[in-house]
């Protein structure tokens, strides 16, 4: 091989290498002036580099001293495919960037409106628009490259399939945005929005799949019949699971509990905060920070005390007993004073509630009274109760108010007493024997 042949082969190759280096250095700087850093910038760089490098590769193939046979293959057979594919890449990248710009502009305008409909529509448009861009690019590519006639003939069917898919994606996007928006204002959607959303999406895409099968020429009647028989078989096999699923829907509709509620079963087997209500089970976080998973059917059948309804504020009683020799008016005053101080100063007590003190019973060893207090919620009422008991104990000690031990007085018949005296078994003589039991 002579020098001229070497130069003829080397110069185009060197030019292609320099072109690749220039693109690698210049494209990030040029596109960085117009596109914000992030995934979009990386996509733009990769797409522009692939397209421009393909142009350089084509120029290299044209400039290379190939034989007439190879050059004929390049110019006659490969050239339409090359330029059609390059047009496809350029179209998709350009259309994607334009869509990004238009959606960003419309999103800024939508934020200035009070309606949430335009936000939902814009959020739902993105995925269908991407599918349409891809389909338009493929249609353009089929028209530019020498594809077989059968491919061009199937373009109409492909367009029908794409249209069904676009409608399904748009409907799904609108419903997702609607569910997310309703979670902020509806307890139903906040509690079981995930279940409802999953059911809706399944229905949409199953219906879309059947329409697509019909569009490509398949008979869907046997499929629908098979789905009916299959659903019956699945229903019998998964009876307990379906019961949990239906119970989840009933919980979502009736709303005996919602996410964030503190609930307690009447048999005291479980108490905690509802973390999540799923399509099969409900997750409850106990006070011991243990996650308990309860099947929805079990929760739907149980008798539940909802400590968060109708308000998380909890009014509770604290019981106290004082000695029979106590001045009850003084006791009431001291107890009310301590309770009021706790109610006004404790961070988990409601400051606007006035405690109520009532005497309720003559007990065996004490006169009992109850004090009504109010806490911000069930979980923290234990702290309020604890603070009240501590403070009241200190105040009773300072005031000389006695909280008695249980006392029992035994009346001994005189004959028995005399017999005990003769035997020397009585600790006292001629008086009643008092036995004090300390609990």
C-alpha positions in Angstrom: 0.0 0.0 0.0 1.5 3.4 -1.1 1.5 6.6 0.9 -1.5 8.1 -1.0 -3.6 5.1 -0.1 -2.5 5.4 3.6 -3.4 9.1 3.6 -6.8 8.4 1.9 -7.7 5.9 4.6 -6.1 7.8 7.6 -7.4 11.3 7.0 -11.2 10.4 7.2 -10.5 8.3 10.2 -8.5 11.0 11.9 -11.3 13.5 11.1 -13.9 11.2 12.6 -11.8 10.9 15.8 -11.4 14.6 16.1 -15.1 15.1 15.4 -15.9 12.7 18.3 -13.5 14.5 20.7 -14.9 17.9 19.7 -18.5 16.7 20.3 -17.5 15.3 23.7 -16.0 18.5 24.8 -18.3 21.1 23.2 -21.8 19.6 23.6 -22.0 19.6 27.4 -20.9 23.3 27.5 -23.2 24.4 24.7 -26.3 22.5 25.9 -25.6 23.5 29.5 -26.4 27.1 28.5 -29.9 26.3 27.5 -30.9 23.2 29.6 -30.9 23.0 33.4 -28.6 20.4 35.0 -30.3 17.1 35.6 -31.7 14.1 33.8 -32.9 16.2 30.9 -29.5 17.7 30.2 -27.9 14.2 30.2 -30.5 13.0 27.8 -30.0 15.9 25.5 -26.2 15.5 25.5 -26.5 11.7 24.7 -29.1 12.3 22.0 -27.2 15.2 20.3 -23.9 13.3 20.5 -25.4 10.2 18.9 -27.0 12.1 16.1 -24.0 14.3 15.3 -21.6 11.4 15.6 -23.8 9.5 13.2 -23.5 12.4 10.7 -19.7 12.3 11.1 -19.7 8.5 10.6 -21.7 8.9 7.4 -19.3 11.5 6.1 -16.4 9.2 7.0 -18.0 6.4 5.0 -18.5 8.7 2.0 -14.9 10.0 2.2 -13.3 6.6 2.6 -11.9 5.0 -0.6 -14.1 2.0 -0.7 -14.5 -0.1 -3.8 -17.4 0.7 -6.1 -19.4 -2.3 -4.9 -19.1 -1.2 -1.2 -19.9 2.4 -2.1 -23.0 1.3 -4.0 -24.2 -0.5 -1.0 -23.5 2.5 1.3 -25.2 5.1 -1.0 -28.0 3.0 -2.4 -29.0 0.6 0.4 -27.8 2.1 3.7 -28.3 5.8 3.0 -32.1 5.8 3.2 -32.0 3.9 6.5 -29.3 6.1 7.9 -31.0 9.4 7.2 -34.4 8.0 8.3 -33.0 6.8 11.6 -31.2 10.1 12.1 -34.4 11.9 11.4 -36.2 9.7 14.0 -33.6 10.4 16.7 -33.7 14.2 16.0 -37.5 14.2 15.9 -37.9 12.4 19.2 -35.3 14.5 21.0 -36.7 17.8 19.6 -40.3 16.8 20.3 -39.4 15.7 23.9 -37.5 19.0 24.6 -40.4 21.0 23.1 -42.9 19.0 25.2 -40.9 19.7 28.3 -40.8 23.4 27.6 -44.5 23.6 26.8 -45.6 21.6 29.9 -43.3 23.6 32.1 -44.8 26.8 30.8 -48.3 25.6 31.3 -47.5 24.3 34.7 -46.3 27.8 35.8 -49.6 29.2 34.5 -51.6 26.5 36.2 -50.1 27.4 39.6 -51.6 30.8 39.4 -55.1 29.5 39.2 -57.3 28.4 42.0 -58.7 25.3 40.2 -57.0 21.9 40.6 -58.4 20.6 37.4 -55.7 22.1 35.2 -53.0 20.7 37.5 -54.5 17.2 37.2 -54.7 17.4 33.4 -51.1 18.6 33.0 -49.9 15.7 35.3 -51.9 13.2 33.2 -50.7 14.5 29.8 -47.0 13.7 30.2 -47.0 9.9 29.7 -49.6 9.9 26.8 -47.6 12.7 25.1 -44.4 10.6 25.3 -46.2 7.6 23.7 -47.6 9.9 20.9 -44.1 11.3 20.3 -42.7 7.8 20.0 -45.5 6.7 17.7 -45.1 9.8 15.5 -41.4 9.2 15.2 -41.9 5.6 14.2 -44.5 6.6 11.6 -42.1 9.2 10.2 -39.3 6.6 10.2 -41.5 4.0 8.3 -42.3 6.7 5.7 -38.6 7.6 5.2 -37.0 4.2 5.1 -37.7 1.5 2.5 -39.7 -0.8 4.7 -41.9 -3.6 3.3 -45.4 -2.8 2.2 -46.8 -5.0 5.0 -45.2 -2.8 7.6 -46.8 0.4 6.2 -50.1 -1.4 6.0 -50.0 -2.3 9.7 -49.3 1.3 10.6 -53.1 2.0 10.9 -53.6 -0.9 13.4 -50.6 0.3 15.4 -52.1 3.8 15.5 -55.4 2.4 16.8 -53.5 0.5 19.5 -51.5 3.6 20.4 -54.7 5.7 20.6 -56.3 3.1 23.1 -53.1 3.2 25.2 -53.0 7.0 25.2 -56.6 7.2 26.4 -55.9 4.6 29.1 -52.8 6.4 30.3 -54.5 9.8 30.3 -57.5 8.4 32.2 -55.2 6.7 34.7 -53.2 9.9 35.2 -56.2 12.0 35.8 -57.6 9.6 38.4 -54.2 9.3 40.1 -54.1 13.1 40.4 -57.7 13.2 41.6 -57.0 10.6 44.3 -53.9 12.4 45.5 -55.8 15.7 45.7 -58.8 14.1 47.5 -56.5 12.6 50.1 -56.0 16.1 51.5 -59.7 16.7 52.1 -61.4 13.4 52.4 -61.0 10.8 55.1 -62.2 8.1 52.8 -59.4 8.7 50.3 -56.8 9.3 53.1 -57.7 6.0 54.6 -58.2 3.7 51.6 -57.1 5.8 48.7 -54.5 3.2 47.8 -57.1 0.4 47.6 -59.5 2.4 45.5 -56.7 3.6 43.2 -55.4 0.1 42.7 -58.9 -1.2 41.8 -59.5 1.6 39.4 -56.2 1.1 37.6 -56.8 -2.6 37.3 -60.2 -2.0 35.7 -58.8 0.7 33.3 -55.9 -1.4 32.0 -57.8 -4.7 31.8 -60.4 -2.9 29.7 -57.7 -1.3 27.6 -56.0 -4.6 27.1 -59.2 -6.2 25.8 -59.7 -3.3 23.4 -56.1 -3.6 22.1 -56.7 -7.4 21.5 -59.8 -6.6 19.6 -58.0 -3.9 17.6 -55.4 -6.3 16.4 -58.0 -8.8 15.3 -58.3 -11.2 18.2 -61.7 -12.5 19.3 -62.1 -11.4 22.9 -65.4 -13.3 23.7 -63.6 -16.5 24.7 -61.2 -14.4 26.8 -64.1 -12.7 28.6 -65.8 -16.0 29.2 -62.5 -17.5 30.5 -62.1 -14.5 32.8 -65.6 -15.1 34.2 -64.9 -18.8 34.9 -61.4 -18.0 36.2 -62.7 -15.3 38.5 -65.2 -17.8 40.0 -62.4 -20.3 40.6 -60.1 -17.7 42.1 -62.9 -16.4 44.3 -63.5 -19.9 45.7 -59.7 -20.5 46.2 -59.1 -17.1 47.8 -62.2 -16.8 49.8 -60.5 -15.5 52.9 -58.4 -13.0 50.9 -61.5 -11.7 49.1 -63.3 -11.4 52.5 -60.4 -9.2 53.7 -60.5 -7.2 50.5 -64.3 -6.6 50.7 -63.9 -5.7 54.4 -61.3 -3.2 53.5 -63.7 -1.6 51.1 -66.4 -1.5 53.8 -64.0 0.1 56.3 -63.2 2.7 53.6 -66.8 3.4 53.1 -68.1 3.3 56.7 -64.9 4.8 58.2 -65.1 3.4 61.7 -61.3 4.0 61.7 -59.0 6.1 59.6 -55.2 6.4 59.3 -53.9 8.2 62.4 -56.6 7.1 64.7 -55.8 5.5 68.1 -58.0 2.5 68.5 -58.6 -0.2 71.2 -60.4 -3.5 70.9 -63.0 -4.0 73.6 -61.4 -7.3 74.7 -58.2 -5.3 75.4 -56.2 -7.6 73.1 -54.9 -4.7 71.0 -54.5 -1.0 71.2 -52.5 1.3 68.9 -52.4 3.8 66.1 -53.7 2.9 62.7 -50.7 3.4 60.3 -52.1 2.0 57.0 -55.3 0.4 55.7 -54.4 -1.8 52.8 -56.4 -3.9 50.4 -56.0 -7.0 52.6 -54.8 -6.0 56.1 -54.6 -3.0 58.4 -51.3 -2.1 60.1 -51.4 -0.9 63.7 -48.5 0.6 65.7 -48.8 -0.2 69.4 -47.5 1.8 72.3 -44.7 -0.7 72.6 -43.7 0.4 69.0 -44.6 -3.0 67.7 -46.2 -3.2 64.2 -49.3 -5.5 64.3 -50.9 -6.6 61.0 -54.6 -7.3 61.4 -56.7 -8.9 58.6 -59.4 -6.5 57.5 -62.1 -9.1 58.0 -61.0 -9.5 61.7 -61.0 -5.7 62.2 -64.5 -5.3 60.5 -66.0 -7.9 62.9 -64.4 -6.6 66.1 -65.9 -4.1 68.5 -63.6 -1.1 68.4 -63.1 1.9 70.8 -61.9 4.7 68.6 -60.0 7.0 71.0 -59.6 9.7 68.3 -63.2 10.2 67.5 -65.1 12.5 67.4 -62.1 14.4 68.7 -58.6 13.3 69.9 -59.2 15.2 73.1 -59.8 12.7 75.9 -61.7 13.4 79.2 -60.8 10.9 81.9 -61.3 10.2 85.6 -58.8 10.0 88.4 -60.0 8.3 91.6 -58.9 9.3 95.1 -60.0 8.1 98.6 -59.6 10.1 101.9 -60.1 9.2 105.5 -63.5 9.4 107.1 -62.2 12.1 109.6 -61.3 14.4 106.7 -62.9 17.8 106.2 -64.6 17.2 102.8 -64.9 20.8 101.9 -61.2 21.3 102.4 -60.5 18.1 100.5 -62.6 19.2 97.6 -60.8 22.6 97.5 -57.3 21.1 97.6 -58.1 18.5 94.9 -59.7 21.0 92.6 -56.8 23.4 93.1 -54.2 20.7 92.2 -56.2 19.5 89.3 -56.7 23.0 87.9 -52.9 23.7 88.2 -52.2 20.5 86.3 -54.8 21.4 83.7 -53.3 24.8 83.1 -49.6 24.0 83.2 -49.1 20.5 81.7 -48.2 20.5 78.0 -50.5 17.6 77.2 -53.6 18.9 79.1 -56.2 21.2 77.5 -55.8 24.6 79.2 -59.4 25.7 78.7 -61.0 22.8 80.6 -62.1 23.2 84.2 -61.7 20.1 86.3 -64.7 18.6 88.1 -64.4 17.1 91.6 -67.3 14.9 92.9 -67.6 12.6 95.9 -69.0 9.3 94.7 -69.1 6.6 97.5 -68.6 5.7 101.1 -66.1 2.9 100.8 -65.0 0.3 103.4 -62.1 2.4 104.5 -62.4 5.8 102.8 -64.7 8.3 101.2 -64.1 8.1 97.5 -64.1 11.0 95.0 -63.4 11.2 91.3 -61.7 14.0 89.4 -62.5 14.8 85.8 -59.4 15.9 83.8 -58.9 16.4 80.0 -55.8 15.6 77.9 -55.0 16.4 74.3 -55.1 12.7 73.3 -55.3 9.2 74.6 -51.6 8.4 74.4 -50.6 11.4 76.5 -53.4 11.2 79.1 -51.2 8.8 81.1 -48.7 11.6 81.6 -51.4 14.0 82.7 -52.8 11.4 85.1 -49.3 10.6 86.5 -48.5 14.3 87.1 -51.8 14.8 88.9 -51.3 11.8 91.2 -47.7 13.0 92.1 -48.8 16.6 92.7 -51.8 15.6 94.8 -49.8 13.2 96.9 -47.4 16.0 97.8 -50.2 18.4 98.5 -52.1 15.9 100.7 -48.9 15.4 102.7 -48.5 19.1 103.2 -52.2 19.6 104.1 -52.3 16.6 106.5 -55.0 14.9 104.5 -54.8 11.2 105.0 -55.3 8.5 102.3 -56.2 5.6 104.5 -55.1 2.0 104.3 -57.9 -0.6 104.2 -59.1 -1.1 107.8 -61.2 -4.0 109.2 -62.8 -3.9 112.8 -63.6 -7.2 114.4 -66.4 -7.3 117.0 -65.7 -10.2 119.4 -68.5 -11.5 121.6 -68.0 -11.0 125.4 -68.0 -14.8 126.1 -65.3 -15.4 123.5 -63.3 -12.4 124.9 -63.4 -13.8 128.4 -62.3 -17.2 127.3 -59.4 -15.6 125.4 -58.5 -13.6 128.5 -58.4 -16.7 130.7 -56.2 -18.5 128.2 -53.9 -15.4 127.9 -54.4 -15.4 124.2 -55.8 -11.9 123.9 -53.5 -9.0 123.3 -55.9 -6.7 125.2 -58.5 -7.4 127.9 -62.1 -6.3 128.0 -61.8 -4.2 124.8 -62.4 -4.8 121.1 -59.5 -6.2 119.1 -58.7 -4.1 116.0 -56.9 -5.9 113.3 -55.4 -3.6 110.7 -54.5 -5.1 107.3 -52.1 -3.1 105.2 -52.8 -3.6 101.6 
